[in-house]
Amino acid sequence: MSSVNDRIEKAKERLEQLKHQKKLQDMRERKAKQKTDIRRYIIIGEMVCKYFPEVMLYQPRKTNTENAEEFSHLDDFLQELSISDDIVAKIKEGACMFSPIRKT
């Protein structure tokens, strides 16, 4: 009977190991995605700053609330830009920037 109990215990331990491995794998994947997202944000931010250098006048603050206040005008501008269908259509037409094309 102890043999059955031993096998049950080993199966439970193995299940816990698998759960732990899955959790670690998920965490690694989340961190990799986060790293990719941050890199993308940096690249896009650099492009925006290149063509709109005046955005560099905005200064990061200490808290999210202070940042929201500091960047509110820029946020309003980008929001208006995003909902202006004619401007967005014109940008898409001229630059084809919303369909990334890989150069080979």
C-alpha positions as CSV (number, residue, x, y, z in Angstrom):
1,M,0.0,0.0,0.0
2,S,2.9,2.3,0.7
3,S,4.0,1.8,-2.9
4,V,0.8,3.3,-4.1
5,N,1.1,6.2,-1.7
6,D,4.7,6.7,-2.7
7,R,3.7,6.9,-6.4
8,I,0.8,9.3,-5.5
9,E,3.3,11.5,-3.6
10,K,5.8,11.4,-6.5
11,A,3.0,12.3,-9.0
12,K,2.0,15.2,-6.8
13,E,5.6,16.4,-6.5
14,R,6.0,16.1,-10.3
15,L,2.8,18.0,-10.9
16,E,4.1,20.8,-8.6
17,Q,7.4,20.9,-10.5
18,L,5.5,21.2,-13.8
19,K,3.4,24.0,-12.4
20,H,6.5,25.8,-11.2
21,Q,8.2,25.3,-14.5
22,K,5.2,26.6,-16.4
23,K,5.1,29.6,-14.1
24,L,8.8,30.3,-14.7
25,Q,8.3,29.9,-18.5
26,D,5.3,32.3,-18.5
27,M,7.3,34.8,-16.5
28,R,10.3,34.6,-18.9
29,E,7.9,35.1,-21.9
30,R,6.3,38.1,-20.2
31,K,9.7,39.7,-19.5
32,A,10.8,39.0,-23.1
33,K,7.6,40.6,-24.4
34,Q,8.0,43.6,-22.1
35,K,11.6,44.0,-23.2
36,T,10.5,44.0,-26.8
37,D,7.7,46.5,-26.1
38,I,10.0,48.8,-24.3
39,R,12.5,48.7,-27.2
40,R,9.6,49.5,-29.6
41,Y,8.5,52.4,-27.4
42,I,12.0,53.8,-27.5
43,I,12.4,53.5,-31.2
44,I,9.0,55.1,-31.9
45,G,9.7,57.9,-29.3
46,E,13.0,58.6,-31.0
47,M,11.3,58.9,-34.3
48,V,8.7,61.3,-32.9
49,C,11.3,63.4,-31.3
50,K,13.3,63.5,-34.5
51,Y,10.4,65.1,-36.4
52,F,8.8,67.0,-33.5
53,P,11.8,68.2,-31.4
54,E,9.6,70.5,-29.4
55,V,8.3,67.5,-27.5
56,M,11.6,67.4,-25.8
57,L,10.6,70.5,-23.9
58,Y,8.3,68.2,-21.8
59,Q,10.1,67.0,-18.7
60,P,9.3,63.8,-16.8
61,R,8.1,64.4,-13.2
62,K,8.3,62.4,-10.1
63,T,4.7,60.9,-10.0
64,N,2.3,59.6,-12.6
65,T,-0.1,62.4,-11.7
66,E,2.6,65.1,-12.3
67,N,3.5,63.4,-15.5
68,A,-0.2,63.4,-16.6
69,E,-0.3,67.1,-16.0
70,E,3.1,67.8,-17.7
71,F,2.2,65.8,-20.8
72,S,-1.5,66.6,-21.0
73,H,-1.2,68.9,-24.0
74,L,0.8,66.4,-25.9
75,D,-1.7,63.7,-25.0
76,D,-4.6,65.9,-26.1
77,F,-2.8,66.6,-29.4
78,L,-2.2,62.9,-30.1
79,Q,-5.7,62.0,-29.2
80,E,-7.1,64.6,-31.6
81,L,-4.7,63.4,-34.3
82,S,-5.8,59.8,-33.8
83,I,-9.5,60.5,-34.2
84,S,-9.1,62.8,-37.2
85,D,-10.0,60.4,-40.0
86,D,-8.9,62.7,-42.8
87,I,-5.5,63.3,-41.3
88,V,-4.9,59.7,-40.5
89,A,-6.0,58.7,-44.0
90,K,-3.6,61.2,-45.5
91,I,-0.7,60.0,-43.4
92,K,-1.5,56.4,-44.3
93,E,-1.7,57.3,-48.0
94,G,1.5,59.2,-48.1
95,A,3.8,57.2,-45.9
96,C,2.4,53.6,-45.9
97,M,3.7,53.5,-42.3
98,F,1.0,51.3,-40.8
99,S,2.0,48.2,-42.8
100,P,5.6,47.4,-41.8
101,I,7.5,46.1,-44.8
102,R,10.6,44.1,-44.2
103,K,13.5,45.0,-46.5
104,T,15.5,41.9,-47.5
